[in-house]
């Protein structure tokens, strides 16, 4: 092993200043003649300690395989048998740690940070990677605005062996943020990251951690029965929807949380349409009698061996139903609804966003037309809600969106992209020669959508 | 360089051809046959000839190969019947080829063996973390490849730790960290027993140190039909349809 100091060259990388010395690794700014972007080299220390090596192995396994802007791009990996290191993009920007001192933050900032972080987590989860150590110092805000997760030393790739499995005699994570299932040594649930993001948002919103900062295993276990104080009891100006979102993230049972980071992000983007439950109404901390009851219930369940790994998260896609409410399209709108219902039946945890597009002129018209436009908008909302009513069963979350755009297809595709939809359902009108010539909305959506597209057609009279 | 690892072909021509074709399409340039070329299946002569002719290949001895020129005494009645039939289908040169096979081969930091590497001559199964650890402790190889159990599996062991099991999920390549030892059980080409009838084999990318477990669907009915026609025990054709 070579001596590391500024100016030393490791596999073509010239070491610059050392930026950070941690318990497990040192961080250096490095340069390479072939790499223009600013890059950092992370070099693990304590190579004689197996536990320290596992963190490096984990990052070496996961980081080079991630694509997108939600994690630092990986440029090079040093061989563990010679000189282990990881060269990665210097994300710049700042970590959320820099905002902790400014808590309580205004709700608009919280919403923005929450949505961006949930979006980054959704990106990772889509690549089968769970971060499992979401905390302020591991969430970076790029200068361009997006959030990115760093430090994958405790992470898990669901399609690859969990190298930390052998280290799991004690739970692995960071005390205030660790999820109940991680405390039970389950490292395979994406909803653990949603729990940790809930802790983070809680802290930024009320300047206090929901479960304190326990350092012992028994202290960590208290979260199984000690419900966090309602946020609005500490910061009354926070809106009920924000309390609803954060307390839902912090549910002990993963099945009661958001089932996907993309759905959490969707709610933060559409706060007006969040369905409020009893969570939003809580005003005072749980009584000591209630805490006692929960604790007894927990101990009873544990004694009975009922506390085991939670069932895997259900398939929880975001489905966009695009509806044309124009005259003469009723049959087709009915058919789109029937198809949407069929799709939702196969994925009960799906959420449905109903979209109608109100075509606007390319030039904004002011004055009377503006008031008329508002009326039309309201009318379309009403009609769309009525259309969606049969699909609204049980606890299903259905949202209504009337978009005002000149181009219908582009509006639907942009909405699907923005809300990270998994599937679009829309109808295709009959095939006329004019439509073939001009190109149809459904064809354009199918060609440009970032997700699956289901096109619904009415049965056509057969030619004899 | 991409290496294809094929184990427990068991004279199944259709499964063997399907795996070789898929491996070549994927870019395999080197082939390692991890033993049990023959036994159970109806095309021992074809498989031995193909393997013997294969360029850039290493071949390891399996217990069924050994039984052909040695004793089939320790085997169950079905396996013994298949070995006796197999002997009648192989010529002297083919049997000599089997006789000359080594029990293990070491190439760089890779170890190839048919079963447990701690005592290869005993043909012990690597079927759980405990037996994997015994095999891993027997060498300092970074990756050990074996077969024998007919079930694709992956084990890993960090220094001073016990071996851990990982069930391969799909065909996604798994990077094999240099920080620990790995043991890959390649599964069986000719007689899979993990309830998936498709032929199983592995691809290992030497430069990226990435392992993928692959499946090659093949014409099971054709292979099973030949077993019936050869008057080998029915169970040998039946189990191919179920992969067990």
Interface residues (C-beta under 8 A of the other chain):
Chain A: X50 X53 X54 X56 X57 X60 X61 X65 X79 X80 X81 X158 X159 X160 X161 X162 X163 X165 X166
Chain B: X154 X156 X158 X159 X160 X161 X162 X164 X166 X169 X170 X172 X174 X175 X177 X178 X179 X180
